[in-house]
Amino acid sequence: MSARRVLLRTVLGLGLAVALLVGMGVALNRRGEDQVPKTATPFVAAPGQVERGRYLALAGNCAGCHTARGGEPYAGGRSIDTPFGSIFTSNLTPDPITGIGLWNADHFWRAMHNGRSRDGRLLYPAFPYTSFTQMTREDADAIYAWLRTLPPVARANQAHTLGFPYDTQVALAVWRALFFTPGRFEPQPQRSAEWNRGAYLVGGLGHCVECHGSRNSLGATDTARGFVGGMLPGESWYAPALDAAAEAGVAAWPVEEVVTLLKTGRTARASVLGPMAEVVFRSTQHLSDADLRAIATYLQALPPAAQAPSVTPVRRRENVMLRGEKIYAQQCAWCHGERGEGVLDVFPPLAGNRAVNMHNASNLVQVVRRGGFLPATEGNPRPYGMPPFGHLLDDQELAAVLSYVRGSWGNTGAEVTLREMMQR
């Protein structure tokens, strides 16, 4: 066989292989996708559908991402930082040029269920369609009906700033082929209606796994591992595990206390700060008690995390503890007490506080360095806050006082090192 014929066969073989791969990629990105009719049926909201959509948009915390600081509600422009660059949220108001004014209900359903825009572009999973895909068509239509009632805002969508090749549709198509399959919520008949409602809200609209789950190196959530906790993409906050009593598990709590935490942002034993404070402020405080009880029921039934293996007792450096003790007496004891006992219903105790003892100290670092406030809610209208100390204490001093707190009054947290401070 001539060299020319061998080359021709090789080229044809490679071409066929590429065509097959492209075809498979297209097929995988079209799986479970309804075709959008060329002629849309005029959408007329049913009685009560708009109000239901407003409620569901609160449950999904849509405004939290689609409202920039100081911007018009739902007009987009908020930066979502990821390890691959920044993604800017889109305009959801019914403006026909820059918003979704020309979208019909089928377009909106396809975006929520399949992660595809009106013009056919694949959407980045910073928009959590990987969770929203579990929503029902009825709920998607209700949110669409609500968004159509918003005042149109002419605000052009901002281009994402992603590095190559993450800024290409080809790379996104490969990612989706590997990690995304459209789905629907399947109720478990052996479970109660309340549990199923909680599972639907947590797994779909609430998209809780997006923060409280783990991610692989390409940013895909590992749903098989559940709510094991993880660092928030592009941020220095840690979302604690929801299945571990030592972190954010609530299996042993009274149901009403879980409801109170989601409704007000605080209970006698816990409070929310950082990104979770925003979730309570914008979303969960507005939910009905029935839905909050359903969420609590589902969270309490999560399979408990495996017991952590026993570890060698933490070694405390005396010079660090002494330095931290001095700083604590000067800066912290006024509110949290000389022995970390706190002030009932005002300042939280630090002794025995699971947020203090957590293996990952990122949240402590953030709160002490930058400060933090609980959400202002109907049940907690004037929340006390933690002032920032990053302007008063350097990283070495912050590491010392955090190490002291994590090693005193029966606390068992590991020492916070200067290196850890500099990484956060």
KAFEN-V28676 format. One record per residue. N is the residue number from 1. RES is the residue in one letter. SS is DSSP state (helix for helix, strand for strand, loop for the rest). NEAR is the number of other C-alpha atoms within 8 Angstrom. D_CENTER is the distance of its C-alpha to the mean C-alpha in Angstrom with 2 decimals. Layout:
N_RES_SS_NEAR_D_CENTER, N_RES_SS_NEAR_D_CENTER
This chain:
1_M_loop_4_60.15, 2_S_loop_5_60.03, 3_A_helix_6_57.34, 4_R_helix_6_56.58, 5_R_helix_8_55.96, 6_V_helix_9_53.73, 7_L_helix_8_51.66, 8_L_helix_8_51.48, 9_R_helix_8_50.29, 10_T_helix_8_47.66, 11_V_helix_8_46.35, 12_L_helix_8_46.41, 13_G_helix_8_44.60, 14_L_helix_8_41.85, 15_G_helix_8_41.61, 16_L_helix_8_41.40, 17_A_helix_8_38.68, 18_V_helix_8_36.61, 19_A_helix_8_37.25, 20_L_helix_8_36.18, 21_L_helix_8_32.92, 22_V_helix_8_32.22, 23_G_helix_8_33.18, 24_M_helix_8_30.96, 25_G_helix_11_27.98, 26_V_helix_9_28.75, 27_A_helix_8_29.25, 28_L_helix_9_26.00, 29_N_helix_9_24.13, 30_R_helix_7_26.18, 31_R_loop_8_25.83, 32_G_loop_8_25.03, 33_E_loop_8_25.28, 34_D_loop_5_27.50, 35_Q_loop_4_29.92, 36_V_loop_6_29.75, 37_P_loop_6_33.27, 38_K_loop_4_35.27, 39_T_loop_4_36.37, 40_A_loop_7_33.70, 41_T_loop_4_34.72, 42_P_loop_4_34.58, 43_F_loop_6_31.61, 44_V_loop_4_32.72, 45_A_loop_8_30.28, 46_A_loop_6_31.47, 47_P_loop_5_32.17, 48_G_loop_6_29.09, 49_Q_helix_11_26.75, 50_V_helix_14_25.69, 51_E_helix_8_24.92, 52_R_helix_11_22.97, 53_G_helix_17_20.95, 54_R_helix_12_20.31, 55_Y_helix_10_19.05, 56_L_helix_12_16.79, 57_A_helix_11_15.35, 58_L_helix_14_14.57, 59_A_helix_14_13.05, 60_G_loop_10_10.68, 61_N_loop_12_10.18, 62_C_helix_10_11.85, 63_A_helix_11_13.61, 64_G_helix_9_10.74, 65_C_helix_11_10.40, 66_H_helix_16_13.96, 67_T_strand_14_15.78, 68_A_loop_13_16.90, 69_R_loop_5_18.09, 70_G_loop_4_21.52, 71_G_loop_8_21.30, 72_E_loop_8_22.09, 73_P_loop_9_19.56, 74_Y_loop_11_18.00, 75_A_loop_16_20.11, 76_G_strand_17_17.40, 77_G_loop_13_17.87, 78_R_loop_11_14.75, 79_S_strand_9_14.21, 80_I_strand_11_11.06, 81_D_strand_10_12.26, 82_T_strand_9_12.23, 83_P_loop_6_14.90, 84_F_loop_7_16.91, 85_G_strand_10_17.16, 86_S_strand_11_15.74, 87_I_strand_13_14.81, 88_F_strand_13_15.82, 89_T_loop_14_14.67, 90_S_loop_11_17.59, 91_N_loop_16_19.94, 92_L_loop_11_19.58, 93_T_loop_15_22.75, 94_P_loop_15_25.90, 95_D_loop_11_27.63, 96_P_loop_8_29.64, 97_I_loop_8_29.56, 98_T_loop_11_26.18, 99_G_loop_18_24.08, 100_I_loop_12_24.12, 101_G_loop_10_27.56, 102_L_loop_8_29.10, 103_W_loop_9_26.51, 104_N_loop_8_27.71, 105_A_helix_9_25.93, 106_D_helix_10_26.27, 107_H_helix_11_24.58, 108_F_helix_14_21.58, 109_W_helix_12_21.47, 110_R_helix_13_21.74, 111_A_helix_13_18.78, 112_M_helix_13_16.54, 113_H_helix_13_18.21, 114_N_helix_12_19.25, 115_G_loop_13_17.34, 116_R_strand_11_20.63, 117_S_loop_12_21.68, 118_R_loop_9_24.90, 119_D_loop_4_26.94, 120_G_loop_6_25.87, 121_R_loop_8_23.63, 122_L_strand_10_20.79, 123_L_loop_9_17.37, 124_Y_loop_7_14.89, 125_P_loop_8_11.82, 126_A_loop_6_9.66, 127_F_loop_7_10.55, 128_P_loop_9_8.94, 129_Y_helix_12_12.46, 130_T_helix_10_12.12, 131_S_helix_11_10.72, 132_F_helix_12_12.66, 133_T_loop_13_15.72, 134_Q_loop_13_16.20, 135_M_loop_14_17.02, 136_T_loop_8_20.71, 137_R_helix_7_22.78, 138_E_helix_6_23.85, 139_D_helix_10_20.43, 140_A_helix_13_19.81, 141_D_helix_12_23.30, 142_A_helix_15_22.74, 143_I_helix_14_19.80, 144_Y_helix_11_22.08, 145_A_helix_12_24.91, 146_W_helix_14_23.06, 147_L_helix_12_22.03, 148_R_loop_9_25.71, 149_T_loop_8_26.81, 150_L_loop_8_25.02, 151_P_loop_6_27.34, 152_P_loop_8_27.40, 153_V_loop_12_26.31, 154_A_loop_8_27.86, 155_R_loop_9_25.23, 156_A_loop_7_25.28, 157_N_loop_11_22.14, 158_Q_loop_8_21.77, 159_A_loop_6_22.17, 160_H_loop_9_19.49, 161_T_strand_8_20.60, 162_L_strand_10_19.97, 163_G_loop_8_22.51, 164_F_loop_6_24.87, 165_P_loop_6_24.53, 166_Y_loop_9_20.82, 167_D_loop_11_22.04, 168_T_loop_8_24.16, 169_Q_helix_8_23.88, 170_V_helix_6_25.70, 171_A_helix_10_23.10, 172_L_helix_12_20.36, 173_A_helix_12_22.74, 174_V_helix_9_23.25, 175_W_helix_9_19.56, 176_R_helix_11_19.24, 177_A_helix_11_22.49, 178_L_helix_6_21.26, 179_F_helix_7_17.76, 180_F_loop_8_17.43, 181_T_loop_9_19.58, 182_P_loop_12_19.39, 183_G_loop_8_19.51, 184_R_loop_8_20.02, 185_F_loop_9_19.26, 186_E_loop_4_22.28, 187_P_loop_5_23.24, 188_Q_loop_6_24.79, 189_P_loop_5_28.24, 190_Q_loop_4_28.82, 191_R_loop_7_25.99, 192_S_loop_7_26.34, 193_A_helix_6_25.31, 194_E_helix_10_23.09, 195_W_helix_12_21.26, 196_N_helix_13_20.91, 197_R_helix_11_19.57, 198_G_helix_17_16.89, 199_A_helix_12_16.09, 200_Y_helix_12_15.95, 201_L_helix_12_13.61, 202_V_helix_12_11.13, 203_G_helix_12_11.48, 204_G_helix_14_11.98, 205_L_helix_13_11.32, 206_G_loop_10_8.65, 207_H_loop_13_6.75, 208_C_loop_9_5.72, 209_V_helix_13_6.73, 210_E_helix_9_4.38, 211_C_helix_11_3.35, 212_H_helix_14_6.70, 213_G_loop_17_8.67, 214_S_loop_16_10.97, 215_R_strand_10_11.72, 216_N_loop_8_15.25, 217_S_loop_5_17.08, 218_L_loop_5_16.45, 219_G_loop_6_12.68, 220_A_loop_8_12.75, 221_T_strand_10_10.81, 222_D_loop_10_13.57, 223_T_helix_9_13.44, 224_A_helix_4_16.85, 225_R_helix_8_15.78, 226_G_loop_9_13.41, 227_F_loop_12_11.20, 228_V_loop_14_12.98, 229_G_loop_13_10.55, 230_G_strand_13_10.07, 231_M_strand_11_9.99, 232_L_loop_10_7.19, 233_P_loop_7_8.90, 234_G_loop_8_11.58, 235_E_loop_7_11.13, 236_S_loop_10_13.11, 237_W_loop_11_10.81, 238_Y_strand_11_10.49, 239_A_strand_10_8.11, 240_P_loop_10_11.24, 241_A_loop_14_12.41, 242_L_loop_15_12.71, 243_D_loop_16_15.96, 244_A_loop_11_17.78, 245_A_loop_10_19.97, 246_A_loop_7_20.05, 247_E_loop_12_16.35, 248_A_loop_10_14.44, 249_G_loop_12_16.50, 250_V_loop_11_18.35, 251_A_loop_10_20.92, 252_A_loop_6_23.80, 253_W_loop_7_22.88, 254_P_loop_6_24.73, 255_V_helix_9_22.77, 256_E_helix_7_23.65, 257_E_helix_9_22.11, 258_V_helix_12_18.66, 259_V_helix_12_19.25, 260_T_helix_11_20.39, 261_L_helix_13_17.40, 262_L_helix_12_15.08, 263_K_helix_14_17.92, 264_T_helix_14_19.02, 265_G_loop_15_16.61, 266_R_strand_13_19.36, 267_T_loop_9_21.82, 268_A_loop_6_24.75, 269_R_loop_7_22.88, 270_A_loop_8_19.35, 271_S_strand_9_17.50, 272_V_loop_11_14.09, 273_L_loop_11_13.76, 274_G_loop_10_11.72, 275_P_helix_7_8.22, 276_M_helix_8_8.60, 277_A_helix_13_11.92, 278_E_helix_12_10.77, 279_V_helix_11_8.91, 280_V_helix_14_12.29, 281_F_helix_11_14.33, 282_R_helix_12_13.25, 283_S_loop_13_12.41, 284_T_helix_13_13.42, 285_Q_helix_11_16.64, 286_H_helix_10_17.91, 287_L_loop_12_17.73, 288_S_loop_6_20.99, 289_D_helix_7_22.03, 290_A_helix_6_22.59, 291_D_helix_10_19.03, 292_L_helix_14_17.80, 293_R_helix_14_20.46, 294_A_helix_14_19.40, 295_I_helix_14_15.83, 296_A_helix_12_17.61, 297_T_helix_12_20.10, 298_Y_helix_13_17.71, 299_L_helix_13_15.83, 300_Q_helix_10_19.31, 301_A_loop_7_20.55, 302_L_loop_9_18.15, 303_P_loop_5_20.51, 304_P_loop_6_20.78, 305_A_loop_7_19.93, 306_A_loop_4_23.10, 307_Q_loop_4_25.10, 308_A_loop_4_24.78, 309_P_loop_4_28.18, 310_S_loop_4_30.41, 311_V_loop_4_30.45, 312_T_loop_4_33.21, 313_P_loop_4_33.24, 314_V_loop_8_31.59, 315_R_loop_5_34.23, 316_R_loop_8_34.45, 317_R_loop_6_36.31, 318_E_helix_6_38.71, 319_N_helix_6_38.76, 320_V_helix_11_34.97, 321_M_helix_13_35.03, 322_L_helix_9_37.99, 323_R_helix_11_36.48, 324_G_helix_16_33.21, 325_E_helix_10_35.30, 326_K_helix_8_37.19, 327_I_helix_11_34.15, 328_Y_helix_10_32.62, 329_A_helix_10_35.91, 330_Q_helix_7_36.03, 331_Q_helix_7_32.49, 332_C_loop_10_30.64, 333_A_helix_12_33.23, 334_W_helix_8_33.93, 335_C_helix_8_30.77, 336_H_helix_15_29.68, 337_G_loop_12_33.27, 338_E_loop_8_35.59, 339_R_loop_8_34.33, 340_G_loop_12_30.66, 341_E_loop_11_31.46, 342_G_loop_12_29.72, 343_V_strand_11_30.95, 344_L_loop_7_30.34, 345_D_loop_6_27.98, 346_V_loop_7_27.86, 347_F_strand_10_26.71, 348_P_loop_12_24.86, 349_P_loop_12_26.91, 350_L_loop_11_26.10, 351_A_loop_11_28.44, 352_G_loop_10_26.72, 353_N_loop_10_23.29, 354_R_helix_8_20.78, 355_A_helix_8_18.42, 356_V_helix_13_21.57, 357_N_helix_12_22.49, 358_M_loop_10_19.26, 359_H_loop_6_20.07, 360_N_loop_6_17.48, 361_A_loop_9_18.66, 362_S_helix_10_16.15, 363_N_helix_11_15.01, 364_L_helix_10_18.72, 365_V_helix_12_19.62, 366_Q_helix_12_17.27, 367_V_helix_12_18.51, 368_V_helix_13_22.12, 369_R_helix_11_22.23, 370_R_helix_10_20.46, 371_G_loop_12_20.58, 372_G_strand_11_18.17, 373_F_strand_11_18.56, 374_L_loop_13_17.55, 375_P_loop_14_16.74, 376_A_loop_10_19.97, 377_T_strand_11_20.31, 378_E_loop_6_23.44, 379_G_loop_6_23.78, 380_N_strand_11_23.18, 381_P_loop_7_24.47, 382_R_loop_5_25.47, 383_P_loop_9_23.09, 384_Y_loop_8_24.39, 385_G_strand_8_22.59, 386_M_strand_9_22.79, 387_P_loop_8_24.74, 388_P_loop_11_24.09, 389_F_loop_10_26.57, 390_G_loop_11_25.87, 391_H_loop_7_28.87, 392_L_loop_5_31.13, 393_L_loop_9_30.39, 394_D_loop_8_30.15, 395_D_helix_10_27.91, 396_Q_helix_9_30.71, 397_E_helix_11_31.15, 398_L_helix_14_27.44, 399_A_helix_14_27.41, 400_A_helix_13_30.57, 401_V_helix_14_29.49, 402_L_helix_13_26.18, 403_S_helix_15_28.27, 404_Y_helix_14_30.72, 405_V_helix_12_28.25, 406_R_helix_13_26.69, 407_G_loop_13_30.27, 408_S_loop_9_32.02, 409_W_loop_8_32.81, 410_G_loop_7_31.91, 411_N_loop_13_28.50, 412_T_loop_9_27.95, 413_G_loop_12_25.28, 414_A_loop_10_26.37, 415_E_loop_13_27.76, 416_V_loop_11_25.59, 417_T_loop_7_27.44, 418_L_helix_9_28.16, 419_R_helix_6_26.77, 420_E_helix_8_23.34, 421_M_helix_13_23.53, 422_M_helix_7_24.42, 423_Q_helix_5_21.54, 424_R_loop_8_18.92
